[in-house]
Amino acid sequence: MNIKQNAETKITEFKNLLLKQGFKCSKIEEKQYNFEITTVKRDVKNKLLVYFGKKGIKNVIQGAPSSREYAELNNIISGNFSFSFETEKELNYKEYIGTDETGKGDYFGPLVIAGMYVNEENSEFLFQLGVKDSKELADYQIDKIAQQIIAKYPLNYSIVSLIPEKYNELYAPFKNLNKLLDWGHSKVIENIYHKFKSPTVIVDQFSKTPLKISGEQEYSQVDFIQVPRAEKYIGVAAASILARNEMNKWFYSMQEKGYSVLRGASAEVENNAKNIYVKNGKYSLSKLVKLHFKTTKKIFED
């Protein structure tokens, strides 16, 4: 098979993938040095060209690089797109509540659960802001984007922040992190749902057990979706940013008070906690950390 035939095979494969992801595609046209198709999604046109020549095959997109459709098209041809059932199904969600949490693996700091209601209008705004999984963003980016979301859509989100003191108080009766997370996600969903009767809720999966709230009569018509890595949904990604921003604010405030608190649960974090315990005592430490972590037992034993 020569380079030209490879190029034709490649653009045919791209066209099939694009059709599966909701794009409309023109017939493949053969030009002097390339094959090309015109794609349309949400009335936005882009052109995909596959060149063939002495240097091999080259893929080129012609369109508006800042558009959501251009980004989706680029992700597909670069192989960075997930073709899971959930991703395909996402394209049909006109509105939903997305929830996510942060802090469950950090010894210091709160457990924060956040939720965001999105529809066609504000999902485009979030996309233009550069919303994506908070783990892919620096703290200054997270804080800036979160402030813009809060200013633009003050009613669309809910945040439950369990500072260490409150976290330790609630963990005692639950004695199980997943049960505590279930309570937090359910609370956030309830807060938002009472304002926006969303037909769908998407939760970043933390347990294989269905959310307790999903069994309540009031939510019997709601489609609850719990999937791993749900940050691929822009509403869940927005929730992850809001949660992380809330956590950042706690760390900033502790540093202002003179506490040298670190994130994570490493040996460095353990030594950090030991120093606080030696200097300020058990009571002060208990207001900064999640006491059920094994780190606490190690510190007290030492």
Phi, psi and omega in degrees: 000126181276178185298320180297317178295321177298319180296320179293321176297318182297313183290332175294318177297316178300317181299317180297319178294318181295320178298322179294333183262017172091006176278146168264137184231141176283175174294152178288126179254139177259124176251185183296321185238005184201167168250148181211154173223153173259131180248147178225131174210132185051039179065013178257126182262140170221161178238134177249125180239135176243108182274150174229138181191192183296330182272001178110204184259139180224132178263134181226136175250132175246124182167203180263106183302336182278352184279153179297322183292322177298316181297318178298316180298317180296320179297321182293312184285341178269355177082014182263010185261137178271129181256032179289165179302319183295321181294317179296319183291330181305326184297341181266356181277110178277335177204145177193166173254126178249137180230151178204166180223164175213156176100354185290339179258003180263129179292313175276152169094175184278167164260124183240128175242132181228154177223153181219130174269127179233150172223188184298324182292305186281341177293327176292320176299316180297320179297316180294331177291339184094025180294130173202181182310128183300337179292344179264004184240150174283159183302321181294328177289318178301312182296320181293313181294318180300318180298323180289322177296313182297320181291321184280321185229069184295341182263349190273356185231164174214141180229129171248113181247116180259095178298156187313317181299315180288321179302311181296325179294318182282328182293328183306310179285328181286315182053028181200122184296321181296325177292324178291320177295320177302314179298315182294313178297318180297320180296316179297315179299315180300316181300319183281320185297328180292342176260324181230110182285070184291138179282348185223143174231129179243123184242134173291114191297126175243350181205154177277353179276135179300148176300141181299323183296333183292344180265358181280145185302322183301332184250022185295335180266000183271137177270106179268124182238118177245113183225147175292152178052045183288356179296351176293340172275129188296331177292320177290321177298319178297319178298321180295325179290316179297320179294315181294322177298318178297320178294318177304317182299324178295314180296321178299316183293323178293321178295324177294331179276359176096006179271128178269081184260140183243160179266159179093200181213043183274178177297326178296320178295319179299315178296322177301314181293321178301317180298320179293320179297315181295320184281320189243348178094172185296320184298315180296318180297321183294341179271358183242341188233167174269107192294336183284350177298147178300336179303322181298313180299319180296319180295313181294322179294320178295000000 
